[in-house]
Amino acid sequence: MEGVEHRIVKVNGINMHVAEKGQGPVILFVHGFPELWYSWRHQISALSSKGYRAVAPDLRDYGGTDAPDSVTCYTCFHIVGDLVELLNTIAPDQQVFVVGHDWGAIIAWYLCLFRPDKVKAVFTLSVPFTPRNPQMKPTDRWRAIYGNDYYICRFQEPGEIEAEFAEMGTETVMKALLTYRVPDPLMLPKGKPFGHSANTPITLPSWLSEEEVNYYVTKFNKSGFTGVINYYRNFDRNWELMAPWGGCEVKVAAKFVVGDVDLVYHMPGMKEYIHNGGFKKDVPMLEEVVVMEGVGHFIHMEKPDEINNLIYDFFHQFD
């Protein structure tokens, strides 16, 4: 991408690849699964042209960032720690704007919960803040609702899904994940992930080109999927570690956007939580919830102009 600078920053014991463009107040863009800094390409271009410094790291094990071997090195504290040290390096003694999608939204909420002093305002996509349920571990709940073929449940056994992904090939896996655009839960039955064979053609939507897919494929061919799936293997560990924060509110100005075809929006109880007061109770400074009609999970790529405008309009009031 023209004008984007790339560098390696040492943070929290690892080398982190960071892409950035522009001058002005910092917007930290935090990507999700199975993505990269590159997923924010439309936002980086648009927001940097409007007077912001767009900063988009590859999270640990993604793209050009180091990948620790141990599963336990991918807890919420490790990931937030990486970002806090990145901010200490690139924007010392400053509050920044934060944008997160999917896992990036989860991490953005954790960042606001742990270090609200670092965040001026947060804009999240797809995943709202979710309070800790002290009665049940996350994977037990998902297994009870969806069964063992649910993708997060399939991700729990080290090496198993990686072997199936390797058999399918990185290109097929990336296309299947990035084009998943139905409100139903993602199921990965053993021996037949995504419900079809590796040879089944996958048609790309208008917002995703072969060239763009190839960028992801090249990066994931080098890194593999183990580290990025380790985030999911820490859901229960995060649940245990987060006990001291049970019942705490996120006290940062926030805005949330989701597509009405996003599978997250259709998880049991999610719409009720978002719209019936629960979300606002947990995030008292939540300014607005926007539900975009006919839009799926990868909302920032599917509707970049609309998302860019929403981000700018929200953050601009704090300048």
Secondary structure as GFF3:
##gff-version 3
##sequence-region A 1 319
A	DSSP	beta_strand	5	11	.	.	.	ID=ss1
A	DSSP	beta_strand	14	21	.	.	.	ID=ss2
A	DSSP	beta_strand	26	30	.	.	.	ID=ss3
A	DSSP	three_ten_helix	37	40	.	.	.	ID=ss4
A	DSSP	alpha_helix	41	48	.	.	.	ID=ss5
A	DSSP	beta_strand	53	57	.	.	.	ID=ss6
A	DSSP	three_ten_helix	71	74	.	.	.	ID=ss7
A	DSSP	alpha_helix	76	90	.	.	.	ID=ss8
A	DSSP	beta_strand	96	101	.	.	.	ID=ss9
A	DSSP	alpha_helix	103	114	.	.	.	ID=ss10
A	DSSP	three_ten_helix	116	118	.	.	.	ID=ss11
A	DSSP	beta_strand	119	125	.	.	.	ID=ss12
A	DSSP	alpha_helix	138	146	.	.	.	ID=ss13
A	DSSP	alpha_helix	151	154	.	.	.	ID=ss14
A	DSSP	alpha_helix	160	168	.	.	.	ID=ss15
A	DSSP	alpha_helix	170	178	.	.	.	ID=ss16
A	DSSP	three_ten_helix	193	195	.	.	.	ID=ss17
A	DSSP	alpha_helix	210	223	.	.	.	ID=ss18
A	DSSP	alpha_helix	226	230	.	.	.	ID=ss19
A	DSSP	three_ten_helix	232	234	.	.	.	ID=ss20
A	DSSP	alpha_helix	235	241	.	.	.	ID=ss21
A	DSSP	three_ten_helix	243	245	.	.	.	ID=ss22
A	DSSP	beta_strand	254	259	.	.	.	ID=ss23
A	DSSP	three_ten_helix	264	266	.	.	.	ID=ss24
A	DSSP	alpha_helix	270	275	.	.	.	ID=ss25
A	DSSP	alpha_helix	278	282	.	.	.	ID=ss26
A	DSSP	beta_strand	286	292	.	.	.	ID=ss27
A	DSSP	alpha_helix	299	302	.	.	.	ID=ss28
A	DSSP	alpha_helix	304	316	.	.	.	ID=ss29
###
